[in-house]
Amino acid sequence: MENPYIQQYPELMSGKTVLYVHGFASSGQSGTVARLREVMPNAHVIAPDLPLHPDEAIALLQDICQKEQPHLIIGTSMGGMYAERLYGYARICVNPALQMGDTMKSHGMIGAQTFQNPRQDGVQEFIVTKALAKEYKDFCEHCFEGVTDDEQSLVYGLFGDEDTTVDGYADFHDHYRQALHFHGEHRMNDKSFMHSVLPVIRWIDDSQEQRERPIIYIGTETLADSYNKPTSSMAKAIRMLIEHYQVYFVAPSPSSDAAEYAVTTDWLTQYVGVPAWGHTVFTNQRHLLYGDYLIAREKTPDTMATLLEYGSDTFKTWEEVIEYFSRLGGQ
């Protein structure tokens, strides 16, 4: 059966090296590695099997970085913890296990364990001792030691809102400003990868290439129905638009208290997710927005963008909007 979520993007990270750092009890043959290679077929994805001891693992990763000079490092769980320490490179830390020693104890990882994926050395079983857990605890005490102003723009932290294994958002956000939540559990699946991780990869690739895409502004009044639920095909349209355009969401400026701001941002976080992070504009002067397209329910006099009046006979639903931009082909 065809996967409804996975789609190939040959241009994404094309010709670039991507280093994937796997999680605890996994390997370089995990499903995430296969997913990365399928979605970005023209990227060179490196995924080593990590040694069990943290000092050996970080030494291996630093050596690989020195030799390969990856354009992007993606680490999940324990791998996210290691990725944070690989300073100087663009990195995405997905549900990083920043207190790995404590996590081992609290989740019953002490004792005999089995690797979840095949490893090149053929080893399938290993033992986690209290001494090894302490090695991880000591190692994690040195997280964030290399954070500088330059690092702030290099690193994203993605945290699943249903993660019951680790919760490193607060620690990460204390050191990095680019910390955001996504809909998902601790283990990343196809849906959470495509809807949440892929947009960040695209941001990083665009930044590295100094690529400028046409700008679309979407009025938040077009996103919700009368019950404050997502309008039909809204999510489908946004997934399509962010492939070719720089998309921003435009909401009215809060009148006085912060509660109005919180309601809007919470709704966008819940129903739009990662694409709205850092891409939300609060203004009552939409005619001043500089961009290529504005999708809004009301007419905006003297707008500098091409207006698509949502709800009109021409753009009655998001399906008409999708058809319109499909014909434009990214222009």
N, C-alpha and C positions, 0 to 999 in steps of 0.2 A: 504494500500500500504506500502511495506517495505521501511523504511527510508534509503536513499542512503548514508547518512553520519554516522549515529550512529552505533557503533560497541562496543561490550563488551570486556573488558580486565580484566578477573578475578584476574590476578596477580597484577594489579596496585593498590597500596595503600592497599593491602590485609591485613586484620586484624587491620588496622589503623583507627583512628578517623579523620574525615574531618569536619570542621565547615564551613558552608556556611552562609554568611551575606548578606541579600537581600538589594535591592535598595529601593528608596523612593516609598511609596504607594504600596509596594508589601508585601509578607509574606513568611513564611517558606514552603508554598505549591506552590511556583512558578514553572514554567517550567524548570528553571535551576536546581532546586533541583531534579526533576524527571530525568533530563538528567544525573546528577552526579551519581545518584543511578543506572541508567541503564548501564552507561559506566563502572563504578567501582562497580560491584555487591558485592564484598567481603569487601568493605570499610564500615565503620560505619559513615554515613552522618548525622550530626546534623544541623538543620535549624530552629532556633527559630523565632517567630514573634517579631519584635522589637517594643519597646515603641515609642511613637511619639516624646517625648522630648529627645534630644541628651544625656544629662547627665544620664538619666535613661537607655537609650539604651547601652551606653558604660559600665555602672555599671553591667548590665545584662550580657553582653558579657565577661567582665573580670571575673565575677563569674563563668560562664560556662567554661572559659579557665582554671581557677584554679581547678575546679572539674574534667574536662574531659581531660585536657592536650592534646589538639588536635595536631596531627602530621602535619596538614596543615590547613590553614585558607584561604578561597577564598571569596573575597568580590567584589560585582559589584556595580558601581555607588556610591550611598550613602554608601552602604556596604563596598566599597573599601576605602572610607574615614575612616570608623570605623576600618577596618582591619589594616590600617596603624598605628593606635594607640595601637594595641594589640602586644606590643613589646615582643620579646623573642621567638616568634613562626615563623615557616616557613609560608610565606603569599604570595598570589597572589592578587594584587589589579587591577581589570579590570575596566578601564575607571573611576577611582575614582573621585568623585565629591568633590574636595578639597576646593571649595568655595561654599559650599552648600547654605548658606544664600543668596549670590548674585544670585545663580542659581534659587532659588525659585522666586526671584523678576523678573529676566530677562525672565523667561519662564512662567510667569503667573500662578504660583502655589499658589498664595495668594487667600484665599477664600475656598469655599466648594469643597471637593475632595472625590473621591471614591477609595477604595483599589482595586487594579487590580486582587487580588487573595483572596480566602477565608482565614479568620483568625480564630484561635482557640476560641477567645472570641466572635465571631459572629459579631463583629463590621464591617460595610462595608463603612460607611461614616465618614468623619472627616473634621475639619476646620483648615486651615493654617492661622494664624494671623500674623500681622507684628511683634508682640512680639516673636512668635515662630521662624520666620525667623531670628530675631536678636539673639535668642538663638543659632541657627546654625552658624551664622556668628561669634559669640564670641567663639563657640566651635572650629571652624576651625582655629582660630588664634593660637591654640595650637598644630596643626599638626606639625610633624617632631621634636617635642621637645625631643623625646627619641631616636633619631638616634645616633647610635654609630658605630664604626668600625665593631663590630660583627653583627650589624643589616644589614650591607651592603650585606652580603651573604645570608641573610634569606628572603629578600623581592624582588619580581619582580613586576614591574608595566607594564601592558599591555594597550596600547592606540590605539583605532580604528582609522584608517586613514580617515574614513568617519563619525566620531562622530561630530554632530552639536549641541549637548546638553552641553557637558563640554569639556574643553581643559586643562587638568592638567599636560601635559607632561613636560613642562618647569619647573614648581614648583617641581614636583617629581624628575626630573633628577638633579636638584640642590642639592638634598639630598641623592638620591640613584643612584648608577651606573647602576643597572639592570633595565633600563627603555627601552622599545622597542615598536615599532608599529606593528599592525597586520591589515590585511584587514577586515574591518567590521565597523558597525555603533555603536551607543551607546548601543543599546540593543543587547546582545549576542544571536546568533542563533546557530543551530546545526553545521553549517559549520564553523563558526568562532571559536566555542568551540573545535571542533575536530581538526581543522588545526592549531590553535594558542594557545589555553589554554592547551590542552592535552599534547603537547610536553613539556611544562614547568612543568606540574605535573609529567611527566616521569623523567625529570631531577632531580626534588626534591626527588622523590622516590628512584631513583638510588643513589643519594648522601647519603640519610639516610641509605640505605642498604649497602653502600660501594660496590655497584654492578658495575663490570667492563664488558662492552660489547665488542665484537670484533669491530675493527675500520675499517670503509670504508672511503677512500678519493675519492672524485668525482671531476675530473677536470672541471672547469667552461666551457671549450670549448665544453663539451658534452651536456650542458644544453640548448643552443640556436641554432636555425637554421640560415640559410643565411640571414634571415630578422630580426635577433636578437629577435625572438619570441621563447617561450619555445618549445623544441623538443617534438614530440608526445610521450605521456605517461610519460613524465619526472616527472610531479607532482605526478602521481599515483605511480611511482617507489619510489620516496622519501618518500611518506607517508608509504609505505610498509617497506622500509629499516629502518626508524627510530623506528619502533616497536621493532626491534631486535638488531640493531647495533648503535654504536656511529658514526654518520655521520659527516664528515667535507668536506667543499668545498674548492678546491685548485685553486687559481688564480695566474697568473704571477705577480711578484713584479712590482709595478709602476716604470717606468723608472726615472722620475724626478719630475713631478708636481703631486699635490694631486688630480687633476681632474680625472686621470685614476683610482685612488682608489675610488673616489666618484661614477664614472660610474658603476664600478663593484658592489659596495655595494648597490647602488640604484636599480640595476637590480635584485640582489638577494632579496632585501627587497620586491620588487614588485611581483616577480614571484615565489620565494621560501618561503619567509615570515619568520616566527619565527624560524623554524629549522636552518636557516643560521646564526641567531644572536649568536655571540660568538663562532661560529663554522666555521669560514672562515680563511683560511691560505693563505698568500701571500708569494710565494717563486718561485725561478727559479731553485731550487735544489730538484726536486721531489724524486730523488733517496735516499735522506736522510730522507724521511718521514718514521717514524716507525709506522707500522700498519699491518692490515691483508689483506686488498684489496685496489687496486687502479683502478678506472675506468677512462680511459683517451683515447683520440683519437690517441696519438702518443705512440710509444714504449718508455719506460723509462729504459735505461740500468741500470743493477745492482740494480733494485728496491728491497727494503726489503719486499714489499707487493706482493701478488698475483695480477698480472696485468690482467685486463679485457679490451681488446682493443675495445673501442666503435667504431662502424662503420665497424668492420671487419665482415667476413662471419659468425662468431660464435655469435657476439654481434652486429648485424646490427642495432637494435633499442632497445629502453628501454624495450620492451616486452620480448626480449630474456634475458635481464638482470634480469627482474622480475622472469622469469621462473627459471633461474639459482639459484638465492638466495632462491626461494620458495623450491627448492629441498634440499637446505642446511639446512633449518629449523632453522636458527639463528646461525649456526656454522661458 
